Amino acid sequence: MTLHIKTIGPECLDRLEELENVCFGNQAWSRNSLEFSLNDPVQTWFGCFCEGQLAGYAGVQCAGGAGYIGNVAVDPDFRRMGAGKSLLAAIDALGQRDRLKRSLSR
């Protein structure tokens, strides 16, 4: 299976919400929080697609020379295939492009 990484936006909200709930359960972000984040100009969201299906995602907020990684999630059916690694590589490339001095995660 081939993985494809690209930036995503509100068009992926339904699937993002589904993945958020599957991966994080009662700790999942609300739909409103996801929608706000997808529309926030200081945040970039990447989706990992496998055969046209959104299999995972990662969000990063860039401000003040730092990148804050909010969430990284991969559908359990697509784990151990390199999706998470590919998403983090996309964030790393964004950080290098924007010359971020540090990266933070929760």
Order of alpha helices (4+ residues) and beta strands (2+ residues): beta-alpha-alpha-beta-beta-beta-alpha-beta
